[in-house]
Amino acid sequence: MGTDPLTGRGVEIVGRDVRAGREPGEVARLRTRGALLRRRAELMAVVRAFFVERGFVEVETPIVVPSPGLDVHLDAMACEGRYLITSPEYQMKRLLAGGMPRIFQIVKCFRRGEIGARHNPEFTMLEWYRAHGTFEELIAETEALVVAVAKAARGAPELVVDGRTVTLNPPFERLPLAAAFARHARMTEEQALSLASLDEERFFRVLVEEVEPALAAGPPVALVDWPTAQASLARKKPGDPRVAERFELMAGGVELCNGFGELVDPREQRARFQADQEERRRRGLPVYPIDERFVAALEEGVPPSAGNALGLDRLITLALGASTIGDVISFPAEWL
């Protein structure tokens, strides 16, 4: 018997049955889920209310699509000649073109090979778009959402990352990614931007091994101004085409979201897609098709917009102080 840190109520914790020397039975295993899944449902309601109160409409888009995205870091799951979505982005932007200015969606997404304390191959994504919204408005809106979920879960603006309390006190620092490299990785901003274009593998290795651990020790931060090559669906920053309007919100070293000032120029978007296809081909990865209906929507006119993709399982994990996302979903991959 343990204690729920949020309610103070007793919670039966069933792990490995040491006395019997075997894993617990199916029913006993599922009983461990009850308290956290009820809290998860409450937080999902908080998320929906947050957007409805701001005039957003909840939408649903297909799970099986002709193109799952071309990002070289994503590996999609095939399904009868099509693919399970890695994100609903293309279809949601088509809805923007169709005249829906504020939309959000809570949807299952799928990415092959992603499993661990912060990843599950099937996961819940929160994605939202605001026509005529600015990049800064998107960051502020994301901060407000994270604080709302944290307060609902814990009664205070805080998350728990690996047992450590992380206080949320927005506005968070807007830290350009190149400046983060200069601060924590012993290189100049120019060197960081050059590294991103010349040696992407080393760029991400430095990010993961040096920059992110250093950020984990400090307060939450919005990492902004990513190299354009690492933001194929984001518009270039006005005045500095080397970087794009992309941000990641980091709390305790954990990435919570990936937000863009959206690229809506059809010719530039097609050129970036083609570059991504060529890079996938060079790396020996599956080369997915361009979503021509999405490009057609851009040609007909998607308004200037801002949008964000937030890992909802991950946010709920930190809000509830759970150890892994497997603790806050009904059936993690290893239970199937």
Kinemage of the C-alpha trace (Angstrom):
@kinemage 1
@onewidth
@group {chain A} dominant
@subgroup {mainchain}
@vectorlist {calphas} color= white
{ca met a 1} P 0.000 0.000 0.000
{ca gly a 2} L 1.357 3.427 -0.968
{ca thr a 3} L 0.059 7.003 -0.836
{ca asp a 4} L -1.103 9.093 -3.779
{ca pro a 5} L 1.041 12.250 -3.465
{ca leu a 6} L -1.761 14.344 -4.949
{ca thr a 7} L -4.714 13.183 -2.865
{ca gly a 8} L -3.135 11.664 0.218
{ca arg a 9} L -5.308 8.596 -0.259
{ca gly a 10} L -3.965 5.096 0.005
{ca val a 11} L -3.134 3.457 -3.305
{ca glu a 12} L -2.372 -0.208 -3.766
{ca ile a 13} L 0.885 -0.530 -5.691
{ca val a 14} L 1.233 -3.855 -7.420
{ca gly a 15} L 4.595 -4.494 -9.006
{ca arg a 16} L 6.449 -7.762 -9.263
{ca asp a 17} L 5.062 -10.428 -6.921
{ca val a 18} L 8.278 -11.097 -5.016
{ca arg a 19} L 6.750 -13.771 -2.794
{ca ala a 20} L 5.552 -15.793 -5.733
{ca gly a 21} L 8.607 -14.912 -7.831
{ca arg a 22} L 6.535 -13.965 -10.849
{ca glu a 23} L 4.861 -11.007 -12.510
{ca pro a 24} L 1.373 -10.129 -11.207
{ca gly a 25} L -1.668 -11.436 -13.059
{ca glu a 26} L -3.473 -9.366 -15.653
{ca val a 27} L -6.208 -8.118 -13.325
{ca ala a 28} L -3.758 -7.217 -10.561
{ca arg a 29} L -1.593 -5.381 -13.085
{ca leu a 30} L -4.514 -3.330 -14.363
{ca arg a 31} L -5.626 -2.417 -10.860
{ca thr a 32} L -2.433 -0.403 -10.508
{ca arg a 33} L -3.733 1.907 -13.230
{ca gly a 34} L -6.972 3.092 -11.634
{ca ala a 35} L -5.894 6.151 -9.634
{ca leu a 36} L -3.553 7.574 -12.260
{ca leu a 37} L -5.953 6.975 -15.141
{ca arg a 38} L -8.695 8.829 -13.285
{ca arg a 39} L -6.323 11.740 -12.770
{ca arg a 40} L -5.338 11.574 -16.436
{ca ala a 41} L -9.000 11.882 -17.447
{ca glu a 42} L -9.382 14.948 -15.224
{ca leu a 43} L -6.374 16.609 -16.841
{ca met a 44} L -7.626 15.818 -20.342
{ca ala a 45} L -10.822 17.674 -19.408
{ca val a 46} L -8.721 20.629 -18.239
{ca val a 47} L -6.936 20.719 -21.602
{ca arg a 48} L -10.187 20.674 -23.547
{ca ala a 49} L -11.691 23.419 -21.386
{ca phe a 50} L -8.555 25.544 -21.860
{ca phe a 51} L -9.035 25.608 -25.624
{ca val a 52} L -12.826 25.842 -25.698
{ca glu a 53} L -12.658 28.897 -23.423
{ca arg a 54} L -10.326 30.511 -25.961
{ca gly a 55} L -12.631 29.942 -28.898
{ca phe a 56} L -10.973 26.864 -30.381
{ca val a 57} L -12.950 24.083 -32.051
{ca glu a 58} L -11.976 20.473 -31.412
{ca val a 59} L -11.540 18.561 -34.675
{ca glu a 60} L -10.790 15.018 -35.803
{ca thr a 61} L -8.641 14.096 -38.785
{ca pro a 62} L -7.669 10.717 -40.311
{ca ile a 63} L -5.284 8.304 -38.606
{ca val a 64} L -4.301 6.544 -41.875
{ca val a 65} L -2.831 8.904 -44.486
{ca pro a 66} L -0.931 8.790 -47.808
{ca ser a 67} L 2.094 10.642 -46.397
{ca pro a 68} L 3.203 10.525 -42.742
{ca gly a 69} L 5.659 13.417 -43.032
{ca leu a 70} L 9.165 13.652 -44.424
{ca asp a 71} L 11.248 14.524 -41.357
{ca val a 72} L 14.403 12.406 -41.566
{ca his a 73} L 14.181 11.650 -37.840
{ca leu a 74} L 10.762 9.975 -38.042
{ca asp a 75} L 10.071 6.348 -38.945
{ca ala a 76} L 6.417 5.770 -39.794
{ca met a 77} L 4.341 2.601 -39.512
{ca ala a 78} L 2.919 1.297 -42.798
{ca cys a 79} L -0.744 0.311 -43.072
{ca glu a 80} L -2.224 -1.234 -46.240
{ca gly a 81} L -0.177 0.917 -48.606
{ca arg a 82} L -0.623 4.024 -46.474
{ca tyr a 83} L 0.760 5.107 -43.106
{ca leu a 84} L -0.336 5.713 -39.544
{ca ile a 85} L 0.095 9.383 -38.736
{ca thr a 86} L 3.177 10.697 -36.963
{ca ser a 87} L 1.279 13.985 -36.581
{ca pro a 88} L -2.061 15.365 -37.858
{ca glu a 89} L -0.312 18.516 -39.101
{ca tyr a 90} L -1.013 18.323 -42.824
{ca gln a 91} L -4.724 17.703 -42.419
{ca met a 92} L -5.153 20.340 -39.720
{ca lys a 93} L -3.495 22.969 -41.895
{ca arg a 94} L -5.884 22.036 -44.672
{ca leu a 95} L -8.693 22.874 -42.250
{ca leu a 96} L -7.066 26.275 -41.696
{ca ala a 97} L -7.241 26.798 -45.452
{ca gly a 98} L -10.899 25.811 -45.297
{ca gly a 99} L -11.723 28.681 -42.974
{ca met a 100} L -11.386 27.217 -39.467
{ca pro a 101} L -9.186 29.797 -37.694
{ca arg a 102} L -8.725 28.156 -34.277
{ca ile a 103} L -8.590 24.378 -34.026
{ca phe a 104} L -7.189 21.761 -31.684
{ca gln a 105} L -7.058 17.992 -31.596
{ca ile a 106} L -6.156 15.264 -29.118
{ca val a 107} L -5.139 12.296 -31.241
{ca lys a 108} L -3.182 9.050 -31.254
{ca cys a 109} L 0.051 9.222 -33.246
{ca phe a 110} L 2.519 6.481 -34.127
{ca arg a 111} L 6.298 6.426 -34.500
{ca arg a 112} L 8.242 3.244 -35.017
{ca gly a 113} L 11.024 2.403 -32.577
{ca glu a 114} L 10.270 5.102 -30.009
{ca ile a 115} L 10.027 3.417 -26.604
{ca gly a 116} L 11.417 4.371 -23.209
{ca ala a 117} L 10.689 6.446 -20.123
{ca arg a 118} L 9.523 9.386 -22.280
{ca his a 119} L 8.434 7.532 -25.432
{ca asn a 120} L 5.863 4.966 -26.526
{ca pro a 121} L 5.355 3.901 -30.173
{ca glu a 122} L 1.655 4.840 -29.863
{ca phe a 123} L 1.162 8.093 -27.992
{ca thr a 124} L -1.307 10.924 -27.478
{ca met a 125} L -0.574 14.202 -29.222
{ca leu a 126} L -2.198 17.540 -28.521
{ca glu a 127} L -1.942 19.717 -31.593
{ca trp a 128} L -3.422 23.154 -32.162
{ca tyr a 129} L -3.325 25.952 -34.734
{ca arg a 130} L -4.270 29.603 -34.632
{ca ala a 131} L -4.741 31.535 -37.889
{ca his a 132} L -3.073 34.949 -37.769
{ca gly a 133} L -1.439 34.006 -34.476
{ca thr a 134} L 2.125 35.144 -33.910
{ca phe a 135} L 5.063 33.033 -32.834
{ca glu a 136} L 5.311 34.851 -29.491
{ca glu a 137} L 1.571 34.455 -28.862
{ca leu a 138} L 1.984 30.721 -29.397
{ca ile a 139} L 4.774 30.476 -26.828
{ca ala a 140} L 2.759 32.446 -24.264
{ca glu a 141} L -0.312 30.299 -24.916
{ca thr a 142} L 1.747 27.150 -24.417
{ca glu a 143} L 3.087 28.468 -21.113
{ca ala a 144} L -0.458 29.196 -19.943
{ca leu a 145} L -1.605 25.695 -20.896
{ca val a 146} L 1.250 23.960 -19.078
{ca val a 147} L 0.624 26.053 -15.957
{ca ala a 148} L -3.113 25.275 -16.090
{ca val a 149} L -2.461 21.527 -16.262
{ca ala a 150} L 0.146 21.693 -13.490
{ca lys a 151} L -2.166 23.636 -11.169
{ca ala a 152} L -5.019 21.215 -11.806
{ca ala a 153} L -2.772 18.266 -11.011
{ca arg a 154} L -0.759 19.571 -8.096
{ca gly a 155} L -2.520 22.671 -6.814
{ca ala a 156} L 0.559 24.722 -7.708
{ca pro a 157} L 2.430 25.778 -10.876
{ca glu a 158} L 4.981 22.995 -10.786
{ca leu a 159} L 5.981 19.765 -12.487
{ca val a 160} L 7.997 16.847 -11.137
{ca val a 161} L 10.884 15.533 -13.254
{ca asp a 162} L 12.710 12.455 -11.967
{ca gly a 163} L 11.652 13.276 -8.417
{ca arg a 164} L 12.701 16.941 -8.636
{ca thr a 165} L 10.155 19.754 -8.444
{ca val a 166} L 10.357 22.233 -11.327
{ca thr a 167} L 8.611 25.539 -10.634
{ca leu a 168} L 6.750 27.165 -13.520
{ca asn a 169} L 7.058 30.944 -13.440
{ca pro a 170} L 6.300 32.312 -16.915
{ca pro a 171} L 7.309 34.034 -19.017
{ca phe a 172} L 10.174 31.590 -19.464
{ca glu a 173} L 13.452 32.696 -20.983
{ca arg a 174} L 13.377 32.803 -24.798
{ca leu a 175} L 16.781 31.280 -25.496
{ca pro a 176} L 17.985 31.050 -29.118
{ca leu a 177} L 19.337 27.581 -29.744
{ca ala a 178} L 22.700 28.888 -30.974
{ca ala a 179} L 23.002 30.956 -27.780
{ca ala a 180} L 22.304 27.815 -25.747
{ca phe a 181} L 25.200 26.095 -27.533
{ca ala a 182} L 27.431 29.097 -26.826
{ca arg a 183} L 26.419 29.071 -23.168
{ca his a 184} L 26.744 25.350 -22.507
{ca ala a 185} L 28.811 23.712 -25.273
{ca arg a 186} L 31.957 25.830 -25.571
{ca met a 187} L 31.370 27.182 -29.067
{ca thr a 188} L 30.268 30.453 -30.624
{ca glu a 189} L 26.790 30.993 -32.013
{ca glu a 190} L 28.236 31.065 -35.529
{ca gln a 191} L 29.966 27.743 -34.919
{ca ala a 192} L 26.711 26.246 -33.664
{ca leu a 193} L 24.805 27.318 -36.774
{ca ser a 194} L 27.586 26.051 -39.026
{ca leu a 195} L 27.605 22.728 -37.200
{ca ala a 196} L 23.862 22.354 -37.775
{ca ser a 197} L 24.321 22.610 -41.537
{ca leu a 198} L 27.630 20.743 -41.914
{ca asp a 199} L 27.381 17.898 -39.390
{ca glu a 200} L 23.821 17.329 -38.218
{ca glu a 201} L 24.702 14.130 -36.357
{ca arg a 202} L 27.296 15.905 -34.206
{ca phe a 203} L 24.949 18.888 -33.768
{ca phe a 204} L 22.273 16.704 -32.184
{ca arg a 205} L 24.832 14.781 -30.160
{ca val a 206} L 26.069 18.027 -28.597
{ca leu a 207} L 22.469 19.112 -28.019
{ca val a 208} L 21.550 15.889 -26.220
{ca glu a 209} L 24.803 15.306 -24.334
{ca glu a 210} L 25.804 18.849 -23.360
{ca val a 211} L 23.089 21.459 -23.875
{ca glu a 212} L 19.980 19.659 -22.635
{ca pro a 213} L 21.592 18.322 -19.412
{ca ala a 214} L 22.778 21.843 -18.585
{ca leu a 215} L 19.309 23.249 -19.192
{ca ala a 216} L 17.797 20.541 -16.993
{ca ala a 217} L 19.441 22.051 -13.930
{ca gly a 218} L 17.799 25.440 -14.462
{ca pro a 219} L 14.269 26.825 -14.778
{ca pro a 220} L 12.037 26.022 -17.768
{ca val a 221} L 13.097 27.634 -21.025
{ca ala a 222} L 11.728 28.139 -24.532
{ca leu a 223} L 14.447 27.145 -27.004
{ca val a 224} L 13.777 29.348 -30.036
{ca asp a 225} L 15.347 30.155 -33.424
{ca trp a 226} L 16.258 26.679 -34.642
{ca pro a 227} L 18.417 26.275 -37.745
{ca thr a 228} L 16.144 26.303 -40.784
{ca ala a 229} L 17.399 22.856 -41.822
{ca gln a 230} L 15.893 21.468 -38.597
{ca ala a 231} L 12.501 23.127 -39.115
{ca ser a 232} L 11.201 22.145 -42.543
{ca leu a 233} L 7.597 23.178 -41.794
{ca ala a 234} L 8.400 26.490 -40.056
{ca arg a 235} L 8.802 29.884 -41.683
{ca lys a 236} L 12.177 31.596 -41.625
{ca lys a 237} L 12.719 34.221 -38.966
{ca pro a 238} L 12.305 37.731 -40.392
{ca gly a 239} L 15.734 39.311 -40.703
{ca asp a 240} L 17.692 36.083 -40.207
{ca pro a 241} L 16.954 33.335 -42.750
{ca arg a 242} L 19.545 31.038 -41.133
{ca val a 243} L 16.998 30.214 -38.436
{ca ala a 244} L 13.288 29.471 -38.358
{ca glu a 245} L 10.375 30.223 -36.045
{ca arg a 246} L 10.532 26.958 -34.174
{ca phe a 247} L 10.561 26.495 -30.415
{ca glu a 248} L 10.710 23.672 -27.911
{ca leu a 249} L 9.547 24.183 -24.343
{ca met a 250} L 11.977 22.467 -21.976
{ca ala a 251} L 11.171 21.750 -18.314
{ca gly a 252} L 13.703 19.913 -16.198
{ca gly a 253} L 15.489 18.913 -19.397
{ca val a 254} L 12.351 17.302 -20.854
{ca glu a 255} L 11.039 18.494 -24.211
{ca leu a 256} L 7.300 19.113 -23.932
{ca cys a 257} L 6.412 20.449 -27.368
{ca asn a 258} L 7.515 21.520 -30.816
{ca gly a 259} L 5.895 24.743 -32.030
{ca phe a 260} L 6.168 26.699 -35.287
{ca gly a 261} L 5.389 29.937 -36.924
{ca glu a 262} L 3.957 28.025 -39.868
{ca leu a 263} L 5.473 28.022 -43.338
{ca val a 264} L 2.622 28.752 -45.769
{ca asp a 265} L 4.567 29.466 -48.987
{ca pro a 266} L 3.786 26.510 -51.308
{ca arg a 267} L 6.910 26.758 -53.473
{ca glu a 268} L 9.268 26.953 -50.527
{ca gln a 269} L 7.430 24.122 -48.791
{ca arg a 270} L 7.694 21.877 -51.847
{ca ala a 271} L 11.408 22.640 -52.155
{ca arg a 272} L 11.941 21.706 -48.511
{ca phe a 273} L 9.947 18.511 -48.928
{ca gln a 274} L 12.062 17.558 -51.933
{ca ala a 275} L 15.237 18.255 -49.951
{ca asp a 276} L 13.927 16.038 -47.133
{ca gln a 277} L 13.146 13.264 -49.616
{ca glu a 278} L 16.659 13.464 -51.037
{ca glu a 279} L 18.182 13.347 -47.560
{ca arg a 280} L 16.083 10.313 -46.656
{ca arg a 281} L 17.227 8.644 -49.878
{ca arg a 282} L 20.865 9.468 -49.093
{ca arg a 283} L 20.530 7.900 -45.635
{ca gly a 284} L 18.871 4.762 -46.960
{ca leu a 285} L 15.567 5.563 -45.231
{ca pro a 286} L 12.086 5.001 -46.667
{ca val a 287} L 11.193 7.910 -48.938
{ca tyr a 288} L 7.598 8.898 -48.267
{ca pro a 289} L 5.517 10.743 -50.873
{ca ile a 290} L 4.748 14.443 -50.738
{ca asp a 291} L 1.176 15.094 -49.610
{ca glu a 292} L -0.047 16.844 -52.751
{ca arg a 293} L -3.409 17.794 -51.250
{ca phe a 294} L -1.584 19.626 -48.481
{ca val a 295} L 0.556 21.503 -51.010
{ca ala a 296} L -2.588 22.316 -53.006
{ca ala a 297} L -4.136 23.816 -49.869
{ca leu a 298} L -1.058 26.000 -49.450
{ca glu a 299} L -1.385 27.097 -53.081
{ca glu a 300} L -5.016 28.073 -52.541
{ca gly a 301} L -4.133 29.957 -49.384
{ca val a 302} L -3.403 29.024 -45.779
{ca pro a 303} L -3.400 32.205 -43.667
{ca pro a 304} L -0.338 33.193 -41.634
{ca ser a 305} L -0.564 30.873 -38.644
{ca ala a 306} L 1.163 29.458 -35.607
{ca gly a 307} L 0.801 25.893 -34.370
{ca asn a 308} L 2.139 23.530 -31.764
{ca ala a 309} L 2.449 19.785 -31.167
{ca leu a 310} L 2.637 18.799 -27.500
{ca gly a 311} L 3.219 15.306 -26.137
{ca leu a 312} L 0.229 14.994 -23.832
{ca asp a 313} L 1.326 11.726 -22.211
{ca arg a 314} L 4.641 13.349 -21.343
{ca leu a 315} L 3.054 16.473 -19.828
{ca ile a 316} L 0.645 14.375 -17.766
{ca thr a 317} L 3.548 12.232 -16.550
{ca leu a 318} L 5.346 15.289 -15.188
{ca ala a 319} L 2.180 16.877 -13.820
{ca leu a 320} L 1.325 13.739 -11.843
{ca gly a 321} L 4.898 13.112 -10.759
{ca ala a 322} L 4.930 9.681 -12.400
{ca ser a 323} L 8.182 7.953 -13.301
{ca thr a 324} L 7.480 7.130 -16.960
{ca ile a 325} L 4.759 7.707 -19.523
{ca gly a 326} L 3.994 4.005 -19.204
{ca asp a 327} L 2.552 4.842 -15.786
{ca val a 328} L -0.120 7.169 -17.189
{ca ile a 329} L -1.366 5.194 -20.198
{ca ser a 330} L -3.616 2.159 -19.977
{ca phe a 331} L -1.451 -0.229 -21.964
{ca pro a 332} L 2.203 0.669 -22.573
{ca ala a 333} L 3.872 -1.202 -25.429
{ca glu a 334} L 5.450 -3.812 -23.167
{ca trp a 335} L 1.995 -4.836 -21.869
{ca leu a 336} L 0.670 -5.816 -25.292
